[in-house]
Amino acid sequence: MTRKEKRSLERNNMFKEVLRVINHYFPDLFKIMNSVDDSSHQSYISYKQSDLLTVKLFGYSK
């Protein structure tokens, strides 16, 4: 793979671009999402609240 092809792949990485935009325009978004209360028992929680909400957010963006 040439450098040009690698740069093209990096530019076309939609997930990376969306995260860049979120961090630029909403820098505290992940902190806010982590502050959302989870009523589940703490022993059942294995993911951060921001991880779950981010997956949900990307699930709606088609």
C-alpha positions in Angstrom: 0.0 0.0 0.0 1.4 3.4 -1.0 1.5 6.5 1.2 -1.1 8.0 -1.1 -3.5 5.1 -0.5 -2.9 5.2 3.2 -3.7 9.0 3.3 -6.9 8.3 1.3 -8.0 5.7 3.8 -7.3 8.0 6.7 -9.4 10.8 5.1 -12.3 8.5 4.4 -12.5 7.1 8.0 -16.0 8.4 8.8 -15.9 7.3 12.5 -12.7 9.3 13.1 -14.1 12.3 11.4 -17.3 12.2 13.4 -15.3 12.0 16.7 -13.2 14.9 15.5 -16.3 17.0 14.9 -17.9 16.0 18.2 -14.7 16.9 20.1 -14.5 20.2 18.3 -18.1 21.4 18.7 -19.1 19.5 21.8 -15.9 19.1 23.9 -17.8 18.1 27.1 -20.2 15.7 25.5 -18.6 12.5 26.8 -18.3 14.0 30.3 -22.0 14.8 30.2 -22.9 11.4 28.9 -20.8 9.8 31.7 -22.8 11.8 34.3 -26.1 10.1 33.2 -27.3 7.8 36.0 -27.6 4.1 35.4 -30.1 2.4 37.5 -28.6 -1.1 36.9 -26.9 -2.9 39.7 -23.2 -1.9 39.7 -22.0 -5.5 39.4 -23.7 -5.8 36.1 -22.2 -2.7 34.5 -19.1 -3.4 32.3 -19.2 -0.4 30.0 -19.0 3.3 30.7 -22.3 5.2 30.1 -20.7 7.3 27.4 -19.8 4.1 25.5 -23.4 2.9 25.5 -24.8 6.3 24.5 -22.2 6.8 21.7 -23.1 3.4 20.2 -26.8 4.4 20.4 -25.9 7.8 18.7 -24.0 6.2 15.9 -26.8 3.6 15.5 -29.2 6.3 14.4 -26.8 8.0 11.9 -27.4 6.2 8.6 
